[in-house]
Amino acid sequence: MRIDRLELVNYRNYESLELNFSPEINVFIGENAQGKTNIMESLYVLSMAKSHRTSNDKELIRWEAEYGKIKADVYRKYGKLPLEITLSKKGKKAKVNHLEQRRLSDYIGQLNVVMFAPEDLHLVKGSPQVRRRFIDMEIGQISPVYLHDLVTYQKLLKQRNHILKQHYGKQTINDVMFDVYTEQFIEAAVKIIRKRYQFMELLQKWAEPIHHGISRGLEQLQIRYQPISGLKPEWTPEEMASFLEQKLIEVRKREIERGVTLVGPHRDELQFFVNGYDVQTYGSQGQQRTTALSLKLAEIELIKQEVGEAPVLLLDDVLSELDDYRQSHLLNTIKGSVQTFVTTTSVEGIQHETIQSARLFEVSNGKVKE
């Protein structure tokens, strides 16, 4: 898939912008704080209907404007697909082929993107929350059902926590709705855990050989999904549900004391091991970066396999963060196979032919010119 044309109206520091792209490599060059990342972000929002930089959609609308809009012509294997996101103080609307979508989960998946930014280098050494978000965003792109289940789970988690807070300091909970929420919570949790296990198996399949190649055959990567301690991936949904129910009974007293749900996918962890060692704890910065790069390149292959088309790759100010060898490996991998958008302060020092043949855009103070 590829993005042919982009139109921004009142988006961040752009009052109005129209751009046509190369189907291969597009490079945005400019100093920091000029608007390069805003263009990247708009492409991400076009795909995921949310920003990777902020949870407040109002920040995406240009100062003092009533609304913001992102429009693009996307080409997939079956032809042209116009996409549109409109942001306002009342919320956001998404259109596919000029038809408004009733739910955002129906919209997500029309355009698949893989974003690689400096903060993704913290995927390995950052907090568990960062890794959970990575899992959820990537599964959501290829499985709209997962997004629906995740939203359901988060609502039930919020409702369950609300009742726990109401019973703070008490010994027990005598509330019929709490039992109902807990039953539904377990059902939604099992769906999420099973889908995460499936996704991790696929990610492992693609990331392991990629990492082996980048490390010149010296390292073996293992990805381990860690849900509730003791839960086994081969169990049936019924066995998982029974196990979760028992765990929640065991921690009930502590949940009342703390006013929060202590067991569930919202507390799961993702671990990475290189040659048997935990990369987060014992890995060098180079190993952590190789692991992050392997994950991103694996994402491309995984989406390609699941969707039948390569996603669009967004490299936001990340090339300068990689050494020459990892940089070359990344550019060799994407050459001619993935439409790619790159932001950088300069292309000097990047000698790779992929960049040399790219379409270049200069960005300065919210203005873009070729």
N, C-alpha and C positions, 0 to 999 in steps of 0.2 A: 504494500500500500504506500501511497505517497500523498503529500499535500502540494497541490498545484498553485493555489492562490490563497492569500490571507488578507483579511480586512479587519482593522481595528477601529472602533469608534469609542472615544472617551474611555480608553483603557489605560490605567496608570498614567504615565506622562505623555501618552499619545492621544491627541485630539482626533486625528484622522490619519490612517496609514493603510496603504495598499501595496502588497508585495507579491511578485511572482517568483517561484522557486525552481531551482534545478532539481531533477529527479534523483540526483546523486548527492553531492556535498554542497552545503550552503554555510558560509562562514561570516559571522558578524564581528567586525573589528571595531574597537573603540576603547576609550579610557573607562574607568569604573564610574558607576552612577550616571551613565548617559542613556540607558534604556535597553541594553543588550539582553539582560536577563528578563526584562519585562516581556520581550518578544518570545523568549523560550517559555516563560511561565504561561503566556496566552495559549501556546500550543499544547501545553500540559493540561490547562483548564479545558480546552476544546476536547481533549480526550477523556479526562476523568471528572469533568464538571466540578472540580475543586482545585484550589491552588496547593502546591507543595511547600509554599512559603508562609502562608497565613490561613487561619481558619475563619477569618472575618472577610466575607465577600465584599463588604463595603469598601475595603481598602483597595480593591481592584478597580473601582470606578474613579475616573479622573476627578481631581479636586473641584468641588462645587457643581459637578455635572449630575443630572438626574438619573442617568443610566449609563451602562457601558455595554459594548457589544463585540463579540468575536465571531467572525464568519470565515468559512474556508470551503474551498472546493477540494474534496478528497477523492482520490481515485483508488478504487479497489479492483480486484480481478474481474468483477462483474460490471464495472463502469464507474461513472461519476456519481459522487454522493455529497451533496451540499450539507454542511453542518453549521449550526448556529447556536450560540449561547448568549442570552441577554441577562445582564445583571442589573438589579435595581434595589432600592431600599426595601421593597416588598418581598424580594427573593430572587430566584433565577428561573428562567425558562429555557428549555432545550428543544431544538428542532432538528429533525432528520429528514432530508429531502423536502424541506419547507413545512413539514407536519410536526406540530407541537407534541412532545412526548408527555404522557400522563405522569409517569414516574421517571426520576433520573436514572434509576437502575435499568430502565428500558433503553436509555440513551447510551450509557457506558458500554464500551465494547465496539462501537462503530468505528473508532479510530484507536488503534493500539500504539502506545508509545513506551519507550524505555528511556527514562531520564537518568543521566549520570552527572552528578554535581559534586563539588568538594565535600558537602555534608554526607554524601554516600560513602566516603572513605571512612566515616565514623560508624558505618553499619556494623562492622565487626566489633569495635571497641566501645561503641555507644551504649545507651541504656536498652533493656529488653523491650521497652515501648517502641523504640526506633525499629527494632527487628520485627515486632508484631505488625507495625504499620506497613513495613515492606511486604510481609506475607499477604496482608489483607488487600493492599492496593494491586498487587500482581495477580492474585487469584481473581479479584473482582473484574479485571480486564477480560479474562477468558471465561468467567462464569457469573453471569448476572444473578443466578439463583443464590450464589454464595453471598453476594451483596445484600440480597433480600433477607437471608438468614442472619447475617451479621447485624443488620439494622434491628431485626426482631430481638436478637440476643441482647443488644445494647439497651433497648427499651425495657426488657424484662430485668436486666441487671440494675437499671436505674430504679425501677419500681420496687425491686427486692431490697435494695439499699435504703430506700426511703422508709420502708417498714422497720428495717433493722435500726435505723436512727431513732425512730419513734419509741422503740423498746430499749433504748440505751439505759443501762443500769438495772434492768430487770433480769430475772432468772430464766424465764421462758417467754415464748411468743404464742399467744392464743389469738390467732388471726387466720380465718379461713382463706382469705385472699393471699396470705403469705405462702400457704401450702400450694395454692393454685399457681402462683407465680413461679414457685420453686419447681414444680412439675414441668411447666412450660419452659423454664430456664434450662433444665436438664436436657430436654428434647432439642432445643436450639443449640446448646453447647455440643452435643454429640454430632450434629450435622457439621458444625464448624471444625471440630477436631478431626473428623474423618476426611474432610476435604483438605485440610492442612497437611495431613499425613500423605495423601495422594500427591499433592503439589510438591512436597519435599522430596518424594521419590523421583519425580520427574526432574526437579532442579538438580538433585544429586547426579542423575544420569548424564546431564549436559555439563554441569560445572566441573565434575571430576576430571574428564579428559582435557578440558580447556585449561584448568589449573596446572595439570601435569605438563602441558605444552609450554605455558608461560614460565614455569619454573625450570624449564629445560630438562624435564624428566626427573627432577630431584625430589619433588614433593607430591604427596598424595592427600587430597582434600576429602574430608568427610563432613557432611552436614547432618546434624542431629536435632530433630524436633522434640522438645521436652514439654509435654503436657503435664497433667496432674501426676505426681509421682506414683508409680505402680501400674498405670494404665498401659495396656498393650495394643499396638496397632492392628493386630490380627483379630481382635475381639469383634463380635457382632455388635450392632447398635444397642441391642438389649443388654448385653453384658457391660458395655460402656456406661449405659444409663444407670444400671444397678450399682456399678462401682462409684459413679459420681454421687448418687443418692446417699450411699454409705459415707462417703467422704464429707458431704455436707452435714450429715448428722453428727459426725465426729467433731467438726469445728463449730457447731452451732453456738456453743457458749462463748467462744472467742469472737464469733461474728457479732453477737449481741453486745459484747464488751467494747468492740471497736466500731460498730455501726457500718460495717462494709462486708461484702461478699468475698470470702477468702479463697474460694475454689472455682476455677473455670478458665476458659480460653483467654480471658483478659489478663491472666497471670502467667501464661505460657512463655516459654523461652526457646530460643533458637541458638544452637551452639555450632561452632566451626572448629574442626580439628585438622591439623596438618602433621602428617607422620605420627599421629596419635597424641599430639599435644594441643591443648586448648589455645587457639590463636589469640583469643582476647586477652588471656592472662600471660602466656609465654611467648607469643609470636613477636617478631621484630616488626617495625613499621613497614618494611618492605613486604613481609609476609601478609600483613593485614591488608595492604593495598592490593596485592596480588589476589587475595581472597575476594575483596570487594569487586575488582575488575572481572574476575572469573564469574561471579554471580550475575553481573550485568550482561556479560556476553552470553551466559547460559540462558538468561531471560529472553534474549532475542531468539535463540534457537527453540526454546520451549514454546513461545508464542507462535513462532513459525509452524511448529509441529501441530499445535492445538487448533490454530485458526486457519492454517493453510496459506498464510501470507506473512512476509517479514513485517515487523512493526517499524515505526519511525523512531530513529535514535536521536536523543537530545543530549549533547555534550556541553554542559554549561560551565565554562571556565575550568575544565578539568584536565585538559592536556598539559598545562603548565605544572600540574600537581604530580604528573607521572614522569618517571625517568625515561630516557630515550628508548630503552628496550621495551618497556611496557607500552609506551606511546606507539612505537612501531607495530607491536603485536596487535594493539587495538585497531589501528588504521589499516593494517593488512587484512584483518578479519572482516571489516565492514566494506572494504573496497568493492564497489560495483554491485553490492548485494542489498544494501540497506540505505534508504534515504536518510541523510544525516544533517543535523543542524549543530553548528559549533559556535561558541562565543569565545573570544580571546582578546587580549589587549594588543597582541601582535602575532603575526605569522612568522616573524623572523626567528630562526633557530629551528623551525619545524620544516625539515627538508623533504618530508615524505611526499611522493608524487600525488597522493590522494588530495592533500591540501593544495598543492601547486595547481591542480586542475579544477579547483572549486570555484563556485560563484561567490564573489566577495561583496559584502555590504558594509559600508562605513556608517557607524552610528555615532552621532554627536548631538547632545542636548535635545533628545527626542526627535531628531530628524535622521532619516535613513536614505542613503544614496549608494548606487552601484558604482 
